[in-house]
Amino acid sequence: MWPIIMQFLRSNAPYITLPIAAVVGVIGYNLESLLSDKYTPYSKPIQDQRDERLEEELLKDPTNVKKLKYQENVLGKNVSPSLQD
């Protein structure tokens, strides 16, 4: 009897597992919606926060402005230890 049942289950596995997976998925989805908090508080985008912080720093001391000039040699950034002075 068991070999017949196993052969039936083996040949019809997709038709048997799909409803079981659907039921498990629906139960898990509803359980998660009951247990988790879906509220996400609003926060400003990082770019806006950065702009406001830089603006506040500039308003504190308007004379302290970095010049738009590159300070270092571009090729000297990541020099291997054997090539350093």
Solvent accessible surface area in square Angstrom, and as a share of the most:
residue,aa,sasa,rsa
1,M,163,0.73
2,W,180,0.63
3,P,102,0.64
4,I,122,0.62
5,I,60,0.30
6,M,94,0.42
7,Q,98,0.44
8,F,120,0.50
9,L,71,0.36
10,R,157,0.57
11,S,69,0.44
12,N,39,0.20
13,A,41,0.32
14,P,88,0.56
15,Y,164,0.62
16,I,51,0.26
17,T,77,0.45
18,L,129,0.64
19,P,71,0.45
20,I,104,0.53
21,A,61,0.47
22,A,55,0.42
23,V,89,0.51
24,V,98,0.56
25,G,43,0.41
26,V,92,0.53
27,I,107,0.55
28,G,35,0.34
29,Y,152,0.58
30,N,72,0.37
31,L,96,0.48
32,E,114,0.51
33,S,39,0.25
34,L,144,0.72
35,L,141,0.70
36,S,56,0.36
37,D,117,0.61
38,K,150,0.64
39,Y,160,0.61
40,T,114,0.66
41,P,91,0.57
42,Y,182,0.69
43,S,81,0.52
44,K,93,0.40
45,P,74,0.46
46,I,135,0.68
47,Q,107,0.48
48,D,65,0.34
49,Q,77,0.34
50,R,113,0.41
51,D,66,0.34
52,E,74,0.33
53,R,123,0.45
54,L,72,0.36
55,E,102,0.46
56,E,106,0.47
57,E,92,0.41
58,L,85,0.42
59,L,129,0.64
60,K,166,0.70
61,D,65,0.33
62,P,90,0.57
63,T,121,0.70
64,N,116,0.60
65,V,93,0.53
66,K,184,0.78
67,K,160,0.68
68,L,190,0.95
69,K,145,0.61
70,Y,123,0.47
71,Q,148,0.66
72,E,105,0.47
73,N,103,0.53
74,V,103,0.59
75,L,154,0.76
76,G,40,0.38
77,K,122,0.52
78,N,150,0.77
79,V,50,0.29
80,S,50,0.32
81,P,119,0.75
82,S,102,0.66
83,L,137,0.68
84,Q,113,0.50
85,D,196,1.02
